Each structure stands twice: as structure tokens, then as C-alpha cells.
Amino acid sequence: MRKVSFAEFGGPDVLRLLDAEEPHAGPGRIRIAVRAAGVNPVDWRIREGQKLSAHPIELPSGVGLDAAGVVDEVGEGVEGVEVGDHVFGEGSDTYAEFAVMSAWARMPEGLSFEEAAGYPSVVETALRIIREVGVEPGQTLLVSGASGGVGSAVLQIARDRGIAVIATGGAANQDYLRGLGAVATTYGEGWVERVRGLGRVDAALDLAGSGVIRELVELTGDPLKVISIADLGAPDLGVRFSGAAGSVPDALAEAADLIARGRLHIPIEKSYRLTEAAAAQIDSRAGHTRGRRVIVI
């Protein structure tokens, strides 16, 4: 099978598309024929050699966590899924023609493989950080860097739960953010004053790692009411960096429910071929994504 791999840490040029042995589903796992794989910031962070305790690796390593596809092997002890089922979820080395999955759910009716591959990690992350930051219905959540995949999920989940959102994003994404139910404003010079003018902020999320932790603490008045998923220096300012996943199966089940109820839709900004994995990661690292990027197998 074809698989994207890297043998040393570095830039996107270390990625190689190789012929590799097919993986097989061990106990408690399934294997899928991958139809699409999600492109996440954690993918290029790992490739660069950033120390992420939630994702220890050994070189050489494959790439990718999220995927959607067709079940073609079911491991010992697995129930409720059969060969031929269409599923989405998380696994390992998903930039490949076959991948072993550790958490999965049936794809909601009407969802394409390409769309489904864009949900797993971002919805799990969104649900986790909303929970960790402790924001309640009726309160206001500030989301910095809100137009990407996680931000798109956070805004819609918050709206479903009765949480008001102030969202910062680029000028071109203001209408997009408003369409997801947020009160939107641009980042850049004067953004703190613009946010203050929109009302009280009870909690805040840093999704872009753009050096705004001090300002988020200032706006909330409490470092414990700020969570970052992108700034590794956040703990130096008393702010929690959230990187360890919670219950992925529970998150996938909630994602499927939200999608089925029409309460969650994350658009695909761009699709890539397996041969374009490096370009996908370059674009992901550059940010400014509206929705998700996926690799179609």
C-alpha cells in the first residue's frame, strides 16, 4: 500500500510517499480502507519534532490521526461494526491507503467520506476545551482564531448549548463567523478594545497561538478561565495548554448526533491527493483556514 512517512524531524520536505506493508487490526481495533484523511496542526507539529506528550512517536513514523473509510478488518473483541460499514474516527498513520482505527463511529447519513474525515479530532478538541474552560449556558466565550476547524466546531457547539461567543478572525472571515452564530471582530491592532466594546468575557480559548495569552487573561480576569491548544508557552503565564484527548468514542457519538440534527457542519476548504501531503501541511501551518483540509485517497 502507499503511505506517507518521515524518517527524521524537519520541514515538509522530510515527508515521503512510500510502499509499505499493510497494517492489520489487533484486538479492540478495526482496519479501514481509507477514503479520506483529516489534516490537523498536530500532524506538522509532530513532523517538526515538537514535544507533544500526548503523541510520543518513534522514527520512522507515519502521519495522520483522522480518517473516514470502509471497514475491511475487525479485530478480536470488537462488536457493533462489520466489514463494509462506513465509519469515521481516529487511528494512526492515516495518510495511507489502509489504517488501523482505535476509535470510530458510523458515518451519519448523507455525509461524504471527505466531509467525515474533517470531524474527529476537531470535534473532540472542541468538546474538551469547552468543558475544561468551564463556560456555562448564558455566559460569553471569547474564541481567538475562530475560523479554522476547531473554531468552527466550538462556535456551533456553543450555540447549541446556549453559550454566547465573541470570535476573532481575519477580515475575510467575518461573515463566516457570524454565520456560525458568533459576534465577530477582527484581530490586529486594537482588537482588545474592540472585544471589550462587545461586552463581558467569562472565558476564552486560544486556537491560533498568535501570542495573545496575556490579553486573554486580561479580558477574562483569570488565567484559569483561559485554555490554549496552540501556544506551548501558555503555562508560563498560568494558562493551561490542552493537548491530551478525552473520550474519543464519546466525542464521535456526540459529533454524529450534532451532524444528524443539523447543528454541526464544518466545510472543507481544500482537498489534496496523497502525493500532496507536504502541500497540505504547508497550508495547514500557514493558518487562515476556513473549516477543514483533507487528503482524499
MARDOGU-787133 format. One record per residue: residue in three letters; x, y, z of N, C-alpha, C, O in turn; residue number from 1. Coordinates in steps of 0.02 Angstrom, whole numbers, plus 50000, padded with zeros to 5 digits. Last residue first. Layout:
BEGIN
 residu   npx   npy   npz  capx  capy  capz   cpx   cpy   cpz   opx   opy   opz num
    ALA     X     Y     Z     X     Y     Z     X     Y     Z     X     Y     Z NUM
...
END
This chain:
BEGIN
 residu   npx   npy   npz  capx  capy  capz   cpx   cpy   cpz   opx   opy   opz num
    ILE 49602 50494 49967 49641 50435 49944 49608 50408 49881 49633 50358 49853 297
    VAL 49619 50660 50006 49574 50610 49977 49616 50554 49947 49661 50566 49906 296
    ILE 49645 50752 50148 49678 50716 50094 49631 50662 50070 49607 50622 50110 295
    VAL 49578 50913 50196 49579 50840 50198 49619 50813 50139 49626 50846 50087 294
    ARG 49544 51048 50303 49582 51024 50246 49586 50948 50252 49596 50921 50307 293
    ARG 49402 51150 50356 49449 51094 50361 49486 51082 50295 49464 51102 50241 292
    GLY 49367 51317 50400 49344 51248 50400 49403 51200 50401 49448 51207 50442 291
    ARG 49473 51414 50330 49402 51419 50345 49374 51349 50342 49358 51324 50288 290
    THR 49636 51453 50387 49590 51405 50357 49519 51421 50377 49505 51440 50434 289
    HIS 49741 51526 50435 49689 51562 50397 49641 51515 50361 49609 51533 50312 288
    GLY 49895 51431 50423 49834 51454 50456 49785 51485 50408 49787 51473 50347 287
    ALA 50014 51374 50385 50004 51445 50370 49942 51474 50403 49937 51535 50412 286
    ARG 49994 51240 50413 50038 51279 50457 50029 51354 50446 50037 51393 50493 285
    SER 49913 51204 50305 49887 51200 50373 49928 51243 50421 49901 51277 50463 284
    ASP 50002 51220 50199 49942 51263 50202 49913 51262 50273 49890 51314 50297 283
    ILE 50094 51120 50232 50116 51189 50225 50057 51237 50232 50062 51287 50267 282
    GLN 50012 51007 50227 50039 51029 50291 50066 51100 50289 50060 51137 50338 281
    ALA 49983 51004 50090 49928 51008 50138 49954 51032 50205 49921 51074 50238 280
    ALA 50110 50986 50036 50074 51049 50022 50017 51058 50072 50004 51114 50094 279
    ALA 50135 50856 50081 50177 50911 50103 50142 50978 50093 50144 51021 50137 278
    ALA 50036 50781 50014 50035 50786 50087 50077 50845 50112 50056 50879 50159 277
    GLU 50010 50751 49882 50015 50822 49900 50014 50832 49976 49995 50885 50000 276
    THR 49987 50619 49860 50051 50645 49837 50063 50718 49857 50118 50744 49850 275
    LEU 49855 50610 49898 49906 50583 49943 49976 50608 49924 50018 50617 49968 274
    ARG 49777 50769 49856 49793 50699 49843 49847 50676 49893 49880 50717 49925 273
    TYR 49664 50875 49950 49729 50860 49920 49733 50786 49903 49698 50745 49932 272
    SER 49542 51005 49967 49560 50934 49967 49626 50925 49929 49642 50963 49883 271
    LYS 49488 51141 50068 49527 51115 50013 49542 51041 50023 49552 51018 50079 270
    GLU 49383 51165 50158 49412 51221 50120 49450 51196 50060 49446 51225 50006 269
    ILE 49235 51095 50199 49302 51076 50176 49329 51134 50134 49302 51151 50081 268
    PRO 49140 51150 50343 49154 51146 50272 49226 51123 50257 49270 51132 50299 267
    ILE 49050 51072 50463 49116 51101 50453 49134 51095 50379 49143 51039 50355 266
    HIS 48906 51083 50553 48931 51073 50485 48998 51109 50479 49002 51170 50488 265
    LEU 48783 51046 50667 48856 51050 50657 48872 51035 50584 48854 50983 50557 264
    ARG 48650 51027 50674 48678 51078 50719 48753 51086 50710 48783 51130 50741 263
    GLY 48576 50927 50616 48588 50987 50577 48617 51044 50618 48612 51102 50599 262
    ARG 48569 50808 50678 48518 50858 50696 48526 50924 50658 48488 50970 50668 261
    ALA 48682 50745 50630 48617 50718 50610 48561 50768 50625 48511 50770 50589 260
    ILE 48781 50820 50695 48776 50821 50622 48707 50799 50600 48676 50830 50557 259
    LEU 48755 50784 50829 48751 50854 50808 48743 50861 50732 48703 50901 50708 258
    ASP 48780 50644 50821 48714 50670 50841 48705 50742 50818 48653 50759 50790 257
    ALA 48915 50641 50785 48865 50610 50741 48796 50636 50756 48756 50648 50711 256
    ALA 48970 50703 50900 48976 50734 50834 48924 50707 50786 48892 50746 50750 255
    GLU 48940 50608 50997 48908 50674 51001 48912 50711 50934 48865 50745 50914 254
    ALA 49021 50504 50950 48948 50494 50956 48912 50560 50959 48859 50569 50929 253
    LEU 49146 50564 50960 49121 50545 50894 49046 50534 50896 49010 50552 50849 252
    ALA 49154 50578 51100 49155 50638 51057 49128 50622 50988 49090 50662 50959 251
    ASP 49156 50445 51140 49101 50488 51161 49096 50550 51117 49041 50571 51098 250
    PRO 49279 50404 51079 49215 50373 51060 49155 50416 51079 49108 50423 51040 249
    VAL 49372 50490 51150 49359 50500 51079 49294 50466 51057 49255 50496 51020 248
    SER 49380 50566 51296 49349 50506 51268 49331 50518 51195 49282 50551 51179 247
    GLY 49517 50676 51270 49471 50644 51316 49443 50580 51285 49480 50545 51250 246
    ALA 49691 50703 51232 49622 50690 51212 49581 50660 51269 49608 50623 51310 245
    ALA 49797 50830 51283 49779 50760 51291 49705 50749 51277 49662 50782 51306 244
    GLY 49810 50969 51276 49834 50928 51220 49813 50855 51223 49810 50821 51172 243
    SER 49799 51129 51328 49760 51068 51324 49782 51027 51263 49773 51049 51206 242
    PHE 49881 51225 51440 49885 51201 51371 49850 51134 51369 49870 51087 51404 241
    ARG 49821 51349 51552 49827 51278 51535 49833 51268 51460 49796 51297 51421 240
    VAL 49918 51484 51609 49862 51461 51568 49873 51389 51548 49928 51370 51529 239
    GLY 50025 51544 51670 49973 51517 51713 49912 51490 51676 49861 51475 51707 238
    LEU 50122 51575 51584 50079 51630 51605 50020 51606 51646 49972 51643 51657 237
    ASP 50178 51455 51553 50221 51505 51585 50182 51565 51610 50206 51601 51654 236
    PRO 50078 51390 51481 50086 51375 51552 50132 51424 51589 50126 51432 51649 235
    ALA 50099 51444 51346 50043 51466 51388 50052 51450 51462 50035 51491 51504 234
    GLY 50192 51401 51257 50216 51442 51312 50161 51465 51359 50175 51500 51407 233
    LEU 50126 51338 51156 50160 51295 51204 50188 51334 51263 50206 51304 51314 232
    ASP 49978 51374 51092 50035 51410 51118 50069 51369 51173 50044 51366 51229 231
    ALA 49866 51296 51059 49914 51313 51007 49977 51348 51031 50026 51352 50994 230
    ILE 49763 51286 51142 49782 51224 51109 49839 51235 51059 49857 51190 51022 229
    SER 49728 51360 51300 49760 51363 51234 49771 51293 51207 49786 51246 51244 228
    ILE 49606 51437 51402 49636 51374 51379 49668 51387 51311 49639 51422 51269 227
    VAL 49558 51530 51544 49587 51531 51476 49618 51463 51461 49652 51435 51504 226
    LYS 49529 51538 51675 49472 51541 51628 49495 51547 51556 49457 51568 51512 225
    LEU 49643 51546 51744 49609 51481 51746 49549 51479 51700 49521 51426 51688 224
    PRO 49678 51679 51738 49712 51632 51693 49680 51563 51692 49689 51526 51644 223
    ASP 49560 51805 51738 49580 51745 51775 49614 51696 51727 49583 51673 51679 222
    GLY 49508 51907 51664 49524 51921 51733 49550 51862 51772 49560 51867 51833 221
    THR 49477 51907 51531 49437 51864 51575 49449 51879 51648 49405 51867 51690 220
    LEU 49569 52001 51482 49498 52008 51466 49453 51966 51511 49398 51986 51528 219
    GLU 49692 51954 51530 49669 52021 51548 49594 52028 51537 49558 52056 51579 218
    VAL 49700 51833 51464 49697 51834 51537 49670 51901 51561 49630 51904 51608 217
    LEU 49710 51883 51334 49652 51841 51352 49644 51838 51428 49588 51840 51454 216
    GLU 49833 51949 51341 49772 51987 51329 49709 51947 51347 49661 51975 51373 215
    ARG 49920 51842 51360 49916 51895 51410 49851 51934 51402 49818 51951 51452 214
    ILE 49899 51768 51238 49882 51740 51303 49874 51795 51356 49825 51794 51394 213
    VAL 49929 51792 51106 49878 51834 51137 49860 51811 51208 49809 51834 51235 212
    GLY 50008 51729 51006 50038 51772 51056 49989 51817 51093 50006 51874 51109 211
    SER 49938 51643 50925 49963 51705 50894 49990 51754 50946 49996 51814 50932 210
    GLY 49874 51518 50930 49942 51526 50954 49975 51588 50928 50034 51587 50911 209
    ALA 49743 51487 50895 49790 51502 50841 49862 51509 50864 49908 51506 50823 208
    LEU 49654 51473 50997 49657 51418 50949 49712 51428 50897 49727 51382 50858 207
    ASP 49616 51505 51156 49667 51523 51107 49676 51465 51060 49702 51412 51079 206
    LEU 49467 51552 51234 49505 51498 51204 49553 51527 51153 49534 51568 51111 205
    ALA 49394 51610 51388 49425 51622 51323 49465 51561 51300 49493 51524 51341 204
    ALA 49256 51678 51483 49308 51628 51472 49334 51638 51401 49302 51669 51359 203
    ASP 49178 51792 51492 49182 51747 51550 49237 51696 51544 49263 51672 51595 202
    VAL 49174 51958 51452 49203 51894 51430 49212 51850 51492 49249 51867 51538 201
    ARG 49051 52082 51415 49089 52043 51464 49114 51978 51432 49080 51948 51391 200
    GLY 49060 52176 51258 49030 52150 51319 49077 52109 51361 49136 52102 51345 199
    LEU 49114 52241 51152 49060 52194 51137 49030 52162 51199 48980 52127 51195 198
    GLY 49220 52316 51194 49160 52351 51173 49101 52307 51158 49044 52331 51152 197
    ARG 49316 52219 51209 49286 52250 51269 49221 52285 51252 49174 52286 51291 196
    VAL 49348 52199 51074 49315 52146 51112 49281 52175 51174 49224 52158 51190 195
    ARG 49411 52321 51046 49351 52301 51009 49312 52247 51046 49251 52249 51049 194
    GLU 49519 52314 51132 49468 52366 51143 49404 52349 51106 49349 52361 51131 193
    VAL 49587 52209 51071 49565 52202 51140 49510 52253 51155 49459 52237 51186 192
    TRP 49621 52257 50943 49570 52204 50950 49544 52196 51021 49486 52180 51031 191
    GLY 49715 52352 50909 49652 52374 50939 49602 52320 50953 49545 52335 50972 190
    GLU 49785 52264 50775 49789 52321 50819 49720 52344 50844 49674 52354 50804 189
    GLY 49716 52096 50763 49758 52151 50742 49753 52209 50791 49720 52204 50843 188
    TYR 49554 52025 50720 49613 52031 50762 49657 52087 50735 49636 52122 50689 187
    THR 49382 52079 50705 49447 52063 50677 49500 52064 50732 49494 52098 50782 186
    THR 49234 51996 50768 49276 52054 50760 49344 52032 50734 49363 51974 50740 185
    ALA 49066 51934 50787 49134 51931 50759 49169 51998 50759 49137 52051 50751 184
    VAL 48968 51834 50876 48980 51905 50867 49053 51911 50847 49097 51893 50886 183
    ALA 48917 51679 50797 48960 51720 50840 48951 51794 50827 48929 51814 50773 182
    GLY 48849 51593 50711 48816 51616 50772 48856 51660 50817 48833 51677 50872 181
    LEU 48902 51566 50592 48904 51511 50641 48878 51533 50709 48883 51497 50758 180
    GLY 48895 51686 50526 48851 51633 50503 48849 51573 50550 48802 51534 50549 179
    ARG 49001 51751 50585 48933 51772 50603 48882 51718 50582 48833 51707 50617 178
    LEU 49104 51686 50518 49097 51678 50590 49027 51698 50613 48998 51666 50657 177
    TYR 49081 51730 50386 49081 51659 50402 49069 51648 50476 49028 51607 50496 176
    ASP 49099 51867 50398 49032 51842 50382 49027 51768 50397 48974 51744 50419 175
    GLN 49239 51867 50428 49190 51895 50474 49120 51868 50461 49084 51849 50507 174
    ASN 49345 51828 50348 49306 51776 50381 49251 51802 50427 49219 51763 50462 173
    ALA 49419 51933 50303 49382 51895 50253 49336 51843 50284 49293 51816 50249 172
    ALA 49483 51979 50418 49430 52019 50389 49387 51979 50340 49327 51989 50336 171
    GLY 49509 51840 50534 49529 51886 50482 49469 51923 50452 49412 51901 50459 170
    GLY 49440 51841 50702 49464 51809 50640 49484 51862 50590 49477 51922 50603 169
    THR 49362 51806 50857 49408 51846 50817 49432 51806 50757 49443 51746 50762 168
    ALA 49200 51803 50929 49252 51768 50891 49296 51818 50854 49272 51865 50824 167
    ILE 49101 51774 51065 49136 51827 51029 49195 51794 50994 49235 51761 51027 166
    VAL 48956 51682 51099 49025 51681 51077 49044 51747 51045 49008 51773 51002 165
    ALA 48850 51611 51225 48864 51664 51178 48939 51664 51161 48980 51647 51203 164
    ILE 48777 51454 51240 48834 51494 51260 48846 51547 51206 48852 51530 51147 163
    GLY 48683 51357 51210 48660 51420 51238 48716 51463 51265 48704 51504 51309 162
    ARG 48724 51244 51144 48719 51240 51217 48697 51306 51250 48692 51310 51311 161
    ASP 48733 51279 51012 48686 51226 51030 48675 51222 51105 48622 51200 51127 160
    ARG 48838 51372 51022 48771 51395 51004 48719 51343 51023 48666 51361 51048 159
    ALA 48943 51281 51051 48923 51333 51099 48853 51358 51085 48812 51365 51131 158
    ILE 48947 51211 50930 48930 51175 50992 48908 51225 51046 48860 51212 51082 157
    GLN 48986 51316 50844 48921 51283 50835 48900 51243 50896 48840 51242 50913 156
    LEU 49110 51356 50894 49056 51405 50886 48989 51370 50881 48940 51393 50911 155
    VAL 49185 51236 50890 49171 51269 50953 49112 51316 50947 49067 51315 50989 154
    ALA 49194 51211 50750 49158 51165 50794 49139 51198 50859 49082 51191 50883 153
    SER 49270 51321 50710 49205 51309 50679 49162 51263 50722 49102 51273 50729 152
    GLY 49386 51297 50786 49344 51356 50799 49275 51347 50770 49225 51365 50802 151
    VAL 49434 51181 50725 49414 51180 50795 49368 51238 50811 49318 51230 50845 150
    GLY 49454 51233 50590 49411 51176 50605 49388 51174 50677 49328 51167 50689 149
    GLY 49454 51416 50593 49478 51350 50573 49431 51295 50594 49374 51308 50614 148
    SER 49409 51536 50646 49381 51514 50582 49405 51446 50559 49379 51420 50509 147
    ALA 49458 51594 50765 49399 51552 50768 49377 51520 50702 49330 51481 50702 146
    GLY 49554 51664 50850 49573 51623 50793 49519 51571 50780 49531 51511 50783 145
    SER 49484 51654 51007 49536 51688 50968 49561 51642 50913 49586 51588 50927 144
    VAL 49333 51671 51077 49372 51623 51039 49420 51660 50994 49398 51694 50947 143
    LEU 49252 51695 51229 49292 51728 51177 49335 51674 51143 49370 51637 51177 142
    LEU 49090 51666 51287 49156 51636 51273 49189 51675 51218 49159 51688 51165 141
    THR 48976 51708 51411 49005 51726 51348 49076 51699 51343 49117 51709 51388 140
    GLN 48832 51617 51479 48894 51654 51484 48921 51668 51414 48894 51645 51364 139
    GLY 48724 51538 51447 48711 51605 51470 48772 51648 51478 48767 51709 51484 138
    PRO 48803 51387 51498 48750 51420 51460 48733 51488 51491 48727 51495 51552 137
    GLU 48979 51411 51545 48912 51385 51556 48861 51419 51510 48874 51474 51484 136
    VAL 49147 51356 51539 49097 51405 51519 49028 51373 51521 49019 51315 51501 135
    GLY 49263 51282 51571 49210 51291 51620 49158 51342 51603 49127 51371 51648 134
    VAL 49370 51237 51503 49370 51309 51519 49312 51327 51565 49311 51382 51593 133
    GLU 49339 51102 51482 49395 51120 51527 49393 51194 51547 49412 51211 51603 132
    ARG 49230 51106 51390 49222 51077 51457 49277 51102 51505 49262 51121 51561 131
    ILE 49294 51164 51282 49234 51196 51310 49222 51171 51381 49205 51209 51426 130
    ILE 49391 51067 51261 49412 51133 51286 49353 51174 51311 49361 51215 51356 129
    ARG 49313 50953 51220 49359 50951 51278 49374 51020 51305 49370 51031 51365 128
    LEU 49247 50995 51104 49208 50973 51163 49251 50974 51226 49228 50995 51279 127
    ALA 49360 51022 51022 49311 51074 51038 49271 51056 51101 49262 51097 51145 126
    THR 49422 50895 51013 49457 50952 51043 49408 51006 51065 49413 51032 51120 125
    GLU 49321 50822 50947 49345 50800 51013 49379 50858 51049 49367 50870 51108 124
    VAL 49316 50898 50829 49257 50896 50874 49278 50873 50943 49254 50901 50993 123
    VAL 49444 50876 50777 49422 50945 50792 49362 50945 50838 49356 50988 50882 122
    SER 49455 50737 50759 49498 50772 50808 49471 50840 50826 49474 50861 50884 121
    PRO 49336 50711 50663 49353 50678 50727 49393 50719 50776 49369 50734 50831 120
    TYR 49302 50789 50538 49270 50799 50603 49306 50771 50664 49306 50806 50715 119
    GLY 49348 50763 50409 49363 50828 50439 49339 50837 50510 49354 50888 50541 118
    ALA 49297 50645 50363 49367 50645 50386 49386 50710 50420 49435 50712 50456 117
    ALA 49171 50683 50316 49176 50646 50379 49247 50648 50406 49256 50651 50467 116
    GLU 49197 50742 50190 49171 50782 50245 49184 50748 50312 49205 50781 50360 115
    GLU 49245 50627 50122 49285 50687 50126 49263 50731 50184 49304 50755 50223 114
    PHE 49136 50540 50127 49198 50522 50161 49241 50584 50172 49271 50592 50225 113
    SER 48983 50635 50158 49033 50605 50114 49094 50585 50155 49104 50609 50211 112
    LEU 48829 50604 50236 48895 50634 50242 48944 50598 50196 48946 50536 50194 111
    GLY 48708 50536 50232 48717 50593 50188 48785 50627 50191 48798 50673 50152 110
    GLU 48708 50484 50401 48677 50480 50334 48689 50544 50295 48680 50599 50321 109
    PRO 48865 50478 50486 48795 50500 50481 48771 50497 50408 48810 50506 50361 108
    MET 48965 50334 50502 48956 50399 50471 48882 50417 50468 48841 50375 50449 107
    ARG 48993 50259 50659 48963 50255 50593 48953 50326 50565 48935 50371 50602 106
    ALA 49151 50287 50736 49078 50288 50738 49054 50282 50667 49090 50297 50619 105
    TRP 49300 50248 50832 49263 50259 50770 49188 50263 50785 49165 50244 50839 104
    ALA 49468 50220 50877 49402 50247 50897 49364 50265 50833 49393 50293 50787 103
    SER 49575 50163 50815 49566 50148 50886 49499 50174 50913 49477 50151 50966 102
    MET 49611 50090 50658 49574 50140 50697 49565 50117 50769 49550 50058 50782 101
    VAL 49735 50075 50537 49703 50044 50595 49673 50099 50639 49707 50148 50655 100
    ALA 49721 50099 50360 49741 50123 50426 49702 50085 50480 49645 50066 50470  99
    PHE 49773 50109 50190 49740 50071 50243 49765 50097 50310 49823 50116 50316  98
    GLU 49834 50211 50120 49778 50177 50088 49740 50133 50137 49680 50120 50126  97
    ALA 49868 50361 50217 49885 50296 50188 49823 50264 50158 49767 50288 50168  96
    TYR 49872 50446 50337 49889 50468 50269 49913 50405 50231 49972 50399 50216  95
    THR 49860 50385 50460 49801 50385 50417 49813 50415 50348 49770 50410 50304  94
    ASP 49931 50338 50577 49959 50335 50509 49903 50335 50456 49900 50290 50414  93
    SER 49796 50285 50680 49866 50303 50671 49885 50295 50598 49859 50253 50562  92
    GLY 49640 50357 50723 49684 50299 50723 49756 50322 50717 49775 50372 50747  91
    GLU 49470 50406 50737 49541 50418 50747 49580 50353 50748 49555 50301 50771  90
    GLY 49335 50417 50614 49363 50414 50681 49437 50429 50683 49464 50461 50637  89
    PHE 49197 50344 50527 49247 50397 50534 49274 50395 50605 49239 50373 50651  88
    VAL 49136 50215 50414 49149 50243 50480 49196 50303 50474 49231 50312 50424  87
    HIS 49032 50101 50339 49065 50165 50328 49074 50200 50395 49024 50213 50430  86
    ASP 49054 49923 50331 49025 49983 50362 49066 50045 50345 49127 50041 50336  85
    GLY 49129 49818 50283 49085 49854 50236 49053 49915 50265 49027 49956 50227  84
    VAL 49125 49719 50426 49159 49733 50363 49109 49764 50314 49053 49739 50306  83
    GLU 49042 49800 50565 49053 49744 50519 49093 49767 50459 49094 49826 50442  82
    VAL 49013 49831 50737 49036 49855 50672 49055 49795 50630 49080 49745 50655  81
    GLY 48980 49775 50859 48941 49832 50835 48964 49862 50769 48938 49913 50748  80
    GLU 49137 49736 50937 49068 49722 50922 49035 49785 50893 49060 49841 50903  79
    VAL 49293 49659 50955 49257 49718 50931 49186 49698 50912 49175 49649 50876  78
    GLY 49364 49546 50986 49330 49581 51040 49291 49642 51019 49258 49673 51060  77
    GLU 49486 49561 50860 49456 49520 50912 49424 49564 50966 49454 49613 50988  76
    GLY 49448 49677 50724 49490 49642 50771 49450 49604 50824 49390 49613 50832  75
    VAL 49402 49674 50559 49376 49686 50626 49416 49644 50675 49418 49583 50669  74
    GLU 49432 49752 50404 49453 49703 50454 49425 49723 50522 49424 49782 50539  73
    ASP 49368 49851 50332 49385 49788 50296 49418 49736 50341 49431 49680 50318  72
    VAL 49262 49990 50325 49290 49938 50368 49306 49876 50326 49264 49851 50289  71
    VAL 49303 50131 50235 49262 50071 50235 49297 50017 50276 49355 50000 50264  70
    GLY 49322 50297 50307 49331 50246 50256 49285 50186 50267 49235 50191 50302  69
    ALA 49414 50434 50370 49349 50404 50357 49359 50352 50302 49399 50362 50256  68
    ALA 49525 50494 50499 49510 50463 50434 49437 50443 50431 49403 50436 50482  67
    ASP 49662 50566 50591 49591 50563 50573 49581 50530 50505 49622 50537 50460  66
    LEU 49803 50564 50601 49761 50536 50655 49689 50523 50633 49659 50474 50655  65
    GLY 49965 50562 50523 49893 50568 50521 49856 50532 50576 49876 50477 50596  64
    VAL 50102 50465 50465 50073 50531 50478 49997 50524 50479 49968 50486 50441  63
    GLY 50236 50356 50524 50183 50376 50478 50153 50442 50501 50176 50472 50549  62
    SER 50411 50363 50556 50342 50367 50578 50296 50382 50520 50314 50417 50472  61
    PRO 50567 50281 50601 50523 50318 50555 50450 50314 50576 50430 50266 50610  60
    LEU 50539 50356 50763 50555 50363 50692 50581 50296 50664 50613 50259 50701  59
    GLU 50402 50359 50874 50468 50333 50858 50478 50339 50783 50432 50328 50744  58
    ILE 50313 50476 50979 50323 50436 50919 50394 50409 50916 50439 50432 50951  57
    PRO 50181 50537 51083 50250 50513 51076 50257 50470 51014 50212 50431 50998  56
    HIS 50069 50635 51106 50083 50600 51044 50157 50580 51038 50192 50605 50994  55
    ALA 50058 50702 51223 50001 50661 51204 50014 50619 51142 49976 50573 51126  54
    SER 50171 50778 51230 50167 50719 51273 50110 50673 51253 50113 50612 51265  53
    LEU 50263 50841 51107 50192 50836 51125 50182 50771 51164 50183 50717 51136  52
    LYS 50384 50934 51055 50374 50886 51108 50302 50887 51132 50282 50930 51172  51
    GLN 50409 50941 50879 50385 50974 50940 50368 50921 50992 50340 50868 50976  50
    GLY 50450 50891 50758 50485 50869 50817 50465 50905 50881 50500 50901 50931  49
    GLU 50382 50912 50641 50435 50959 50657 50476 50939 50719 50530 50965 50730  48
    ARG 50285 50812 50651 50337 50807 50599 50396 50853 50613 50453 50836 50599  47
    ILE 50205 50866 50752 50241 50804 50764 50299 50798 50714 50355 50780 50733  46
    ARG 50155 50977 50682 50192 50987 50744 50234 50925 50761 50292 50931 50781  45
    TRP 50086 50920 50577 50150 50953 50563 50190 50969 50626 50251 50975 50623  44
    ASP 49982 50861 50655 50020 50822 50607 50088 50855 50593 50140 50822 50595  43
    VAL 49919 50959 50728 49961 50912 50764 50005 50871 50717 50058 50848 50736  42
    PRO 49839 51022 50631 49902 51053 50652 49948 51006 50689 50009 51012 50684  41
    ASN 49777 50896 50515 49773 50932 50578 49839 50966 50594 49892 50941 50574  40
    VAL 49678 50831 50393 49743 50865 50402 49737 50910 50463 49697 50957 50463  39
    GLY 49597 50672 50378 49598 50741 50400 49669 50767 50408 49714 50730 50428  38
    ALA 49577 50571 50234 49612 50582 50298 49611 50655 50315 49622 50698 50272  37
    ALA 49472 50455 50147 49496 50524 50158 49526 50529 50227 49505 50494 50274  36
    ARG 49470 50319 50136 49444 50358 50080 49464 50432 50085 49472 50466 50035  35
    VAL 49555 50175 50184 49547 50247 50193 49521 50280 50129 49548 50268 50075  34
    ALA 49490 50036 50240 49517 50061 50177 49502 50135 50177 49445 50156 50171  33
    ILE 49524 50007 50412 49483 50033 50359 49524 50043 50295 49584 50056 50298  32
    ARG 49518 49894 50548 49556 49924 50493 49507 49948 50441 49456 49917 50428  31
    ILE 49494 49909 50725 49470 49892 50659 49519 49922 50608 49556 49968 50623  30
    ARG 49526 49838 50889 49538 49885 50835 49502 49862 50771 49481 49805 50765  29
    GLY 49524 49740 50986 49494 49805 51001 49502 49858 50948 49488 49916 50960  28
    PRO 49672 49662 50929 49614 49661 50974 49589 49732 50989 49629 49777 51003  27
    GLY 49722 49731 50767 49731 49690 50826 49668 49691 50870 49617 49718 50849  26
    ALA 49717 49740 50597 49679 49758 50657 49692 49708 50713 49676 49649 50706  25
    HIS 49869 49782 50511 49812 49738 50524 49781 49754 50591 49815 49779 50637  24
    PRO 49946 49873 50374 49935 49859 50445 49876 49812 50453 49836 49804 50406  23
    GLU 50044 49825 50232 49978 49843 50259 49975 49828 50334 50000 49775 50356  22
    GLU 50205 49894 50204 50163 49836 50220 50097 49861 50249 50094 49910 50285  21
    ALA 50226 50023 50078 50234 49995 50145 50190 49934 50154 50142 49923 50115  20
    ASP 50299 50139 49975 50264 50075 49975 50278 50042 50042 50336 50033 50061  19
    LEU 50285 50315 50019 50321 50251 50012 50272 50194 50000 50213 50199 50014  18
    LEU 50318 50478 50011 50263 50431 49995 50296 50365 49976 50331 50360 49926  17
    ARG 50388 50576 50141 50398 50532 50084 50336 50489 50073 50305 50467 50122  16
    LEU 50441 50728 50215 50386 50680 50202 50401 50641 50138 50423 50669 50088  15
    VAL 50535 50824 50223 50554 50758 50250 50500 50706 50237 50511 50646 50247  14
    ASP 50482 50943 50178 50522 50905 50130 50543 50837 50157 50566 50795 50118  13
    PRO 50424 51010 50284 50381 50965 50243 50420 50923 50193 50394 50873 50169  12
    GLY 50561 51000 50404 50510 51033 50365 50471 50984 50323 50482 50924 50327  11
    GLY 50586 50879 50537 50606 50934 50495 50547 50965 50460 50490 50959 50482  10
    PHE 50648 50720 50591 50608 50780 50603 50633 50836 50557 50692 50840 50540   9
    GLU 50651 50575 50485 50684 50625 50527 50638 50684 50536 50594 50697 50494   8
    ALA 50569 50497 50410 50621 50463 50447 50662 50510 50491 50704 50487 50531   7
    PHE 50395 50487 50373 50456 50527 50379 50505 50492 50426 50484 50461 50475   6
    SER 50263 50445 50254 50305 50432 50312 50362 50483 50315 50376 50518 50266   5
    VAL 50115 50391 50179 50160 50447 50191 50197 50435 50256 50168 50417 50307   4
    LYS 50091 50247 50078 50088 50277 50144 50136 50336 50148 50193 50331 50123   3
    ARG 50015 50119 49981 50051 50183 49983 50038 50217 50051 49982 50215 50078   2
    MET 50042 49940 50000 50000 50000 50000 50044 50062 50000 50103 50059 50017   1
END
